[in-house]
């Protein structure tokens, strides 16, 4: 699919954001491992959510779609901590789903993980998680830490293990989700620091609501999970997705407007800090209950931002900074190199093609903005990455000759209605 993005001067109206895919996939997992029936209210309808559903279905979890007075619900019948081995598990292009399922699949005698997305997920590293699984008694084989991966587990032991937190928090989350299924006490030490701590807090929040007690230090570097715990079924409501909302508000920062976004609850999503940054840059944001109003912007200003606090919102903020006065710096983002694509080098290369002055360092993107905007008029590629697609859309709305985004369907990974929602607010976008 091509998305033709034309210069837009104003956004207005109201929208309710998509539900959080990070909460949805986690609640699917704990519900699937629980005994009995759970309900997820307003689950995310994204490719990643479907990938988790497909993987859990393959290990025996049952799903049923339904409706209630508030919208879509998902009924989930769990396997009481005893998943069945399908032999092969394919997580599509969902890195978090793959890593969470690798933890669950450590219970199997032999299982193989593979993907149809060799140019994206197939290139992402998972060696740090494999190393930790071996400490639990799992024999692993892989393509230098990449897919395809084979696990030979079954007889897991507890005790003390370690995991690197330097490049991804998903390895730690995978081990935390696995821990109650081992049946013995387990202690986890995080080595080399920990990136994306808000996502670990999301994992802990979900586990707690599913009845699991996890003791942790304040710095989230040491964890203790007692054996003999079981996941409990429950009734869970999924909040609105702040990374998606950050992209909408970043678009507003570029083109101006007056609009509201609902279903924005205060929770552990780190991307809430993206809204705070946009306020500092000059956007007028006002919260009333669970609704946030965008009231326009005057003289968008540059900023510095620790992207580790809001991993999934960084590229939307980078897009906004391209139209700000002065030089913006986004740091603490080295882990972005290990996503669907290299989210440091790729944005910098695409920006340079568009005449945006920017540079990169090992863990930084620096952008010198231009409030007058850019010519545009080019075709740009999404590089198999939904966040790149969102970033380029935001930039295209401020380009005098717009942009044509190739393979725009990659937004479906997290926000299938991204273009439709922007169009509903008045964005000039044509889909082909």
C-alpha positions as CSV (number, residue, x, y, z in Angstrom):
1,X,0.0,0.0,0.0
2,X,1.1,3.5,-0.8
3,X,0.2,6.5,1.4
4,X,0.3,9.8,-0.3
5,X,0.8,12.5,2.4
6,X,-0.1,16.1,1.5
7,X,0.7,19.2,3.3
8,X,-1.9,19.8,6.0
9,X,-2.5,23.0,8.0
10,X,-5.0,22.1,10.7
11,X,-6.2,19.1,12.7
12,X,-9.6,19.1,14.5
13,X,-12.1,16.7,16.1
14,X,-11.9,13.9,18.5
15,X,-10.6,10.3,18.4
16,X,-10.2,7.4,20.8
17,X,-6.8,5.9,20.4
18,X,-6.0,2.2,19.8
19,X,-5.5,0.1,22.9
20,X,-2.0,-0.6,24.1
21,X,-0.4,-3.5,22.3
22,X,2.1,-3.8,25.1
23,X,-0.6,-4.4,27.7
24,X,-2.7,-6.5,25.3
25,X,0.1,-9.0,24.5
26,X,1.0,-9.3,28.2
27,X,-2.5,-9.8,29.4
28,X,-3.0,-12.4,26.6
29,X,0.0,-14.3,27.9
30,X,-0.9,-14.4,31.6
31,X,-4.5,-15.2,30.8
32,X,-3.3,-18.0,28.5
33,X,-1.2,-19.5,31.3
34,X,-4.0,-19.2,33.9
35,X,-6.5,-21.8,35.0
36,X,-10.0,-20.9,33.9
37,X,-11.5,-18.1,31.7
38,X,-10.3,-14.5,31.5
39,X,-11.8,-11.5,29.7
40,X,-9.9,-8.8,27.9
41,X,-11.9,-5.7,27.3
42,X,-10.9,-3.5,24.4
43,X,-7.9,-5.5,23.4
44,X,-5.5,-4.0,20.7
45,X,-6.4,-5.0,17.1
46,X,-2.8,-4.9,15.9
47,X,-0.6,-7.3,14.0
48,X,1.5,-7.9,17.2
49,X,-1.7,-8.8,19.1
50,X,-2.7,-11.2,16.4
51,X,0.8,-12.7,16.5
52,X,0.5,-13.4,20.2
53,X,-2.9,-14.8,19.8
54,X,-1.7,-17.2,17.0
55,X,1.2,-18.3,19.1
56,X,-0.9,-19.0,22.2
57,X,-3.5,-20.8,20.1
58,X,-0.7,-23.1,18.9
59,X,0.1,-24.1,22.5
60,X,-3.5,-24.9,23.5
61,X,-5.0,-21.5,24.6
62,X,-8.6,-20.9,23.4
63,X,-9.8,-17.5,22.2
64,X,-13.3,-16.3,21.5
65,X,-14.2,-12.8,20.1
66,X,-17.3,-11.1,21.5
67,X,-18.9,-7.7,22.1
68,X,-20.2,-6.0,25.2
69,X,-21.8,-2.6,25.7
70,X,-18.4,-0.9,25.4
71,X,-17.1,-2.7,22.4
72,X,-14.9,-5.7,21.6
73,X,-13.9,-8.2,24.2
74,X,-11.8,-11.3,24.1
75,X,-12.5,-14.4,26.1
76,X,-9.5,-16.5,26.9
77,X,-9.5,-20.1,28.3
78,X,-6.1,-20.8,29.8
79,X,-4.0,-23.9,30.0
80,X,-3.3,-23.8,33.7
81,X,0.4,-23.5,33.2
82,X,0.6,-26.6,31.0
83,X,1.0,-25.5,27.4
84,X,1.1,-28.1,24.7
85,X,4.0,-28.3,22.3
86,X,3.2,-27.5,18.7
87,X,6.7,-28.4,17.4
88,X,7.1,-25.1,15.5
89,X,6.1,-21.6,16.7
90,X,6.0,-18.6,14.2
91,X,5.7,-15.2,15.9
92,X,5.4,-13.4,12.5
93,X,7.3,-10.1,12.8
94,X,6.7,-9.5,16.6
95,X,10.0,-9.4,18.5
96,X,8.4,-9.1,22.0
97,X,6.0,-12.0,21.2
98,X,8.9,-14.2,20.1
99,X,10.9,-13.5,23.3
100,X,7.9,-14.0,25.6
101,X,7.0,-17.2,23.9
102,X,10.6,-18.5,24.1
103,X,10.2,-18.3,27.9
104,X,7.0,-20.3,27.8
105,X,8.4,-22.8,25.3
106,X,11.3,-23.5,27.7
107,X,8.9,-26.1,29.2
108,X,8.9,-28.1,26.0
109,X,11.2,-31.0,25.2
110,X,11.9,-29.6,21.8
111,X,10.5,-26.7,19.9
112,X,11.6,-24.6,16.9
113,X,11.0,-20.9,16.3
114,X,11.0,-19.5,12.8
115,X,9.6,-16.5,11.0
116,X,8.5,-15.4,7.5
117,X,10.1,-12.0,8.1
118,X,13.8,-12.9,7.5
119,X,14.7,-9.3,6.6
120,X,13.3,-7.9,9.8
121,X,12.7,-10.2,12.8
122,X,15.1,-12.6,11.3
123,X,18.0,-10.2,11.7
124,X,17.3,-9.3,15.4
125,X,19.5,-10.8,18.1
126,X,18.2,-12.9,21.0
127,X,21.5,-14.4,22.3
128,X,21.2,-12.8,25.7
129,X,17.9,-14.5,26.4
130,X,19.2,-17.8,25.1
131,X,22.2,-17.6,27.4
132,X,19.8,-17.0,30.4
133,X,17.6,-20.0,29.4
134,X,20.6,-22.3,29.5
135,X,21.1,-21.4,33.1
136,X,17.6,-22.9,33.7
137,X,18.6,-26.2,32.0
138,X,17.5,-25.4,28.4
139,X,19.7,-26.6,25.6
140,X,19.6,-24.0,22.7
141,X,20.7,-23.8,19.1
142,X,20.4,-20.8,16.8
143,X,21.9,-18.9,13.9
144,X,24.4,-16.9,16.0
145,X,21.6,-15.9,18.4
146,X,19.1,-15.2,15.6
147,X,16.3,-17.2,14.1
148,X,15.7,-20.0,13.5
149,X,16.1,-21.1,17.1
150,X,15.5,-24.5,18.6
151,X,15.0,-25.0,22.4
152,X,15.3,-28.3,24.2
153,X,13.9,-27.8,27.7
154,X,11.3,-29.5,29.7
155,X,13.1,-30.1,33.0
156,X,13.6,-26.6,34.3
157,X,15.4,-25.8,37.5
158,X,15.1,-22.8,39.8
159,X,17.9,-21.0,41.6
160,X,19.8,-17.9,40.7
161,X,20.2,-16.8,37.1
162,X,21.3,-13.6,35.4
163,X,20.3,-11.7,32.2
164,X,21.7,-8.8,30.3
165,X,19.5,-5.7,30.3
166,X,21.8,-3.7,28.0
167,X,19.9,-4.0,24.7
168,X,16.4,-5.0,25.6
169,X,14.1,-5.3,28.6
170,X,12.1,-8.1,26.8
171,X,14.6,-10.7,27.8
172,X,14.0,-10.0,31.5
173,X,10.2,-9.9,30.9
174,X,10.4,-13.3,29.3
175,X,12.1,-14.8,32.3
176,X,9.7,-13.1,34.7
177,X,6.7,-14.6,32.8
178,X,8.3,-18.0,32.8
179,X,9.3,-18.0,36.5
180,X,5.9,-19.0,38.0
181,X,5.7,-22.0,35.6
182,X,9.0,-23.5,36.9
183,X,7.6,-24.5,40.3
184,X,10.8,-23.6,42.2
185,X,12.1,-20.4,43.7
186,X,14.0,-18.3,41.2
187,X,16.2,-15.2,41.6
188,X,17.1,-13.0,38.6
189,X,20.0,-10.6,38.5
190,X,20.1,-8.0,35.7
191,X,23.6,-7.4,34.3
192,X,24.9,-4.4,32.4
193,X,22.1,-2.0,33.4
194,X,18.5,-2.1,32.2
195,X,17.0,-0.2,29.3
196,X,13.2,0.5,28.9
197,X,12.4,0.2,32.6
198,X,8.8,1.4,32.1
199,X,8.1,-1.7,30.1
200,X,9.4,-3.9,32.9
201,X,7.0,-2.1,35.2
202,X,4.2,-2.9,32.8
203,X,5.2,-6.6,33.0
204,X,5.2,-6.5,36.8
205,X,1.8,-4.7,36.9
206,X,0.2,-7.3,34.7
207,X,1.7,-10.2,36.6
208,X,0.5,-8.7,39.9
209,X,-3.0,-8.4,38.5
210,X,-2.8,-12.0,37.5
211,X,-2.0,-13.0,41.1
212,X,1.8,-13.4,40.9
213,X,4.0,-11.9,43.7
214,X,7.4,-10.7,42.4
215,X,9.8,-9.1,44.9
216,X,12.2,-6.6,43.3
217,X,14.7,-3.9,44.2
218,X,13.8,-0.3,43.5
219,X,16.3,-0.2,40.6
220,X,14.7,-3.2,38.9
221,X,18.1,-5.1,38.8
222,X,17.2,-7.9,41.2
223,X,14.1,-10.1,41.4
224,X,12.8,-12.9,43.5
225,X,9.8,-15.1,42.5
226,X,8.7,-17.8,45.0
227,X,7.8,-21.2,43.6
228,X,4.4,-22.7,43.8
229,X,2.6,-19.7,42.4
230,X,-0.1,-19.9,39.6
231,X,-1.5,-17.4,37.2
232,X,-5.1,-16.4,38.0
233,X,-7.8,-15.7,35.4
234,X,-9.3,-12.2,35.6
235,X,-11.2,-9.5,33.9
236,X,-8.8,-7.0,32.4
237,X,-9.4,-3.7,30.6
238,X,-6.8,-2.4,28.2
239,X,-5.9,1.3,28.3
240,X,-5.3,3.6,25.4
241,X,-1.8,3.4,23.7
242,X,0.5,6.3,24.5
243,X,3.0,5.5,21.8
244,X,0.2,5.8,19.2
245,X,-1.1,9.0,20.8
246,X,2.4,10.5,20.8
247,X,2.4,10.1,17.0
248,X,-1.0,11.9,16.7
249,X,0.1,14.8,19.0
250,X,3.5,15.0,17.2
251,X,1.5,15.5,14.0
252,X,-0.4,18.2,15.7
253,X,2.8,19.9,16.7
254,X,3.8,20.1,13.0
255,X,0.5,21.3,11.4
256,X,-1.4,22.9,14.4
257,X,-5.0,22.4,15.3
258,X,-7.5,21.8,18.1
259,X,-8.5,18.2,18.9
260,X,-9.1,15.8,21.7
261,X,-8.0,12.3,22.4
262,X,-9.8,10.1,24.9
263,X,-9.1,6.8,26.9
264,X,-5.7,8.1,28.1
265,X,-5.5,6.6,31.6
266,X,-2.5,7.2,33.9
267,X,-0.6,3.9,34.0
268,X,2.9,2.6,33.7
269,X,3.4,3.4,30.0
270,X,6.6,5.4,29.8
271,X,5.5,7.1,26.6
272,X,3.3,9.5,28.7
273,X,6.6,11.4,29.1
274,X,6.4,12.2,25.3
275,X,3.4,14.4,26.0
276,X,5.3,16.3,28.7
277,X,8.1,16.9,26.2
278,X,5.7,18.2,23.5
279,X,4.4,20.6,26.1
280,X,7.9,21.8,26.8
281,X,8.4,22.3,23.0
282,X,5.4,24.6,22.9
283,X,2.3,22.4,22.4
284,X,-0.8,23.4,24.4
285,X,-2.0,20.2,26.0
286,X,-4.7,20.0,28.7
287,X,-5.8,16.9,30.5
288,X,-9.3,16.6,31.8
289,X,-9.9,13.2,33.4
290,X,-8.9,10.6,30.9
291,X,-9.1,13.0,27.9
292,X,-6.3,15.2,26.6
293,X,-6.9,18.3,24.4
294,X,-4.4,19.5,21.9
295,X,-5.0,23.3,21.8
296,X,-2.4,24.3,19.2
297,X,1.3,25.3,19.1
298,X,3.3,28.4,18.9
299,X,7.0,28.6,17.9
300,X,7.8,24.9,18.3
301,X,11.1,24.8,20.2
302,X,14.0,22.3,20.3
303,X,14.5,20.0,23.3
304,X,16.6,17.3,24.8
305,X,15.1,14.0,25.7
306,X,16.1,10.7,27.4
307,X,14.5,8.3,24.9
308,X,15.0,5.3,27.2
309,X,11.9,6.6,29.1
310,X,9.7,6.4,26.1
311,X,11.2,3.9,23.6
312,X,8.2,3.6,21.3
313,X,7.6,7.4,21.0
314,X,11.1,8.5,20.2
315,X,10.7,8.6,16.4
316,X,7.5,10.6,16.6
317,X,9.3,13.1,18.7
318,X,12.2,13.1,16.3
319,X,9.8,13.9,13.5
320,X,8.4,16.8,15.5
321,X,11.9,18.2,16.2
322,X,12.5,18.5,12.4
323,X,10.1,21.5,12.5
324,X,11.4,23.1,15.7
325,X,13.6,26.1,16.2
326,X,17.1,25.0,17.2
327,X,18.9,21.7,17.7
328,X,17.2,18.8,19.5
329,X,19.0,15.9,21.0
330,X,17.5,12.4,21.7
331,X,19.9,10.3,23.8
332,X,19.8,7.0,25.7
333,X,18.4,5.2,22.6
334,X,21.1,2.7,21.7
335,X,18.5,-0.1,22.0
336,X,16.6,1.4,19.1
337,X,19.3,-0.1,16.8
338,X,17.8,-3.6,17.6
339,X,14.2,-3.0,16.5
340,X,12.4,-3.8,13.3
341,X,15.2,-1.9,11.7
342,X,18.0,0.3,13.0
343,X,16.0,3.1,14.4
344,X,18.9,5.4,14.6
345,X,20.7,5.1,11.3
346,X,17.5,4.6,9.2
347,X,15.7,7.8,10.3
348,X,19.0,9.8,9.9
349,X,19.4,8.5,6.4
350,X,15.8,9.2,5.4
351,X,15.9,12.7,7.0
352,X,19.1,13.6,5.0
353,X,17.3,12.5,1.8
354,X,14.6,15.1,2.7
355,X,17.1,17.9,3.4
356,X,16.7,17.7,7.2
357,X,19.9,18.5,9.0
358,X,20.7,15.7,11.4
359,X,23.4,13.4,12.6
360,X,23.8,10.2,14.8
361,X,26.0,8.9,17.5
362,X,26.1,5.5,19.1
363,X,23.1,6.2,21.2
364,X,21.9,9.6,19.9
365,X,20.0,11.4,17.2
366,X,20.6,15.1,16.8
367,X,18.2,17.1,14.6
368,X,18.5,20.8,13.6
369,X,14.9,21.8,12.8
370,X,13.5,24.2,10.2
371,X,10.2,25.8,11.1
372,X,9.6,26.7,7.5
373,X,9.4,23.0,6.6
374,X,10.8,21.1,3.6
375,X,10.1,20.6,0.0
376,X,9.4,16.8,0.1
377,X,7.9,15.4,-3.1
378,X,9.8,12.1,-2.7
379,X,9.0,8.4,-2.3
380,X,10.2,7.1,1.0
381,X,10.4,3.5,2.4
382,X,9.2,2.2,5.8
383,X,11.9,-0.4,6.1
384,X,9.5,-3.0,7.6
385,X,9.0,-0.7,10.6
386,X,5.7,0.8,11.8
387,X,7.4,3.6,13.7
388,X,9.3,4.6,10.6
389,X,6.0,4.8,8.8
390,X,4.5,7.0,11.5
391,X,7.6,9.2,11.6
392,X,7.6,9.8,7.8
393,X,3.9,10.5,7.8
394,X,4.3,13.2,10.5
395,X,7.1,14.8,8.4
396,X,5.1,14.5,5.2
397,X,2.3,16.5,6.7
398,X,4.7,19.5,7.0
399,X,6.4,19.1,3.5
400,X,5.3,21.6,0.9
401,X,5.1,18.9,-1.8
402,X,4.1,16.1,0.6
403,X,5.6,12.5,0.6
404,X,4.7,9.2,-0.8
405,X,5.2,6.4,1.7
406,X,5.8,2.9,0.3
407,X,4.7,-0.2,2.1
408,X,2.6,2.0,4.4
409,X,0.7,-1.1,5.6
410,X,3.5,-1.6,8.2
411,X,1.6,0.7,10.5
412,X,-0.7,-2.3,11.1
413,X,1.9,-3.8,13.5
414,X,0.8,-1.4,16.2
415,X,-1.8,1.1,14.9
416,X,-3.9,-0.2,12.0
417,X,-6.2,2.9,12.0
418,X,-3.3,5.4,12.0
419,X,-4.0,6.9,8.6
420,X,-7.8,6.7,9.1
421,X,-7.6,8.5,12.4
422,X,-5.4,11.3,11.0
423,X,-7.8,11.6,8.0
424,X,-10.8,11.9,10.5
425,X,-9.0,14.8,12.1
426,X,-8.5,16.5,8.7
427,X,-5.1,15.3,7.5
428,X,-4.8,15.3,3.7
429,X,-3.8,11.7,3.1
430,X,-4.7,9.4,0.1
431,X,-4.2,5.6,0.3
432,X,-3.6,3.5,-2.8
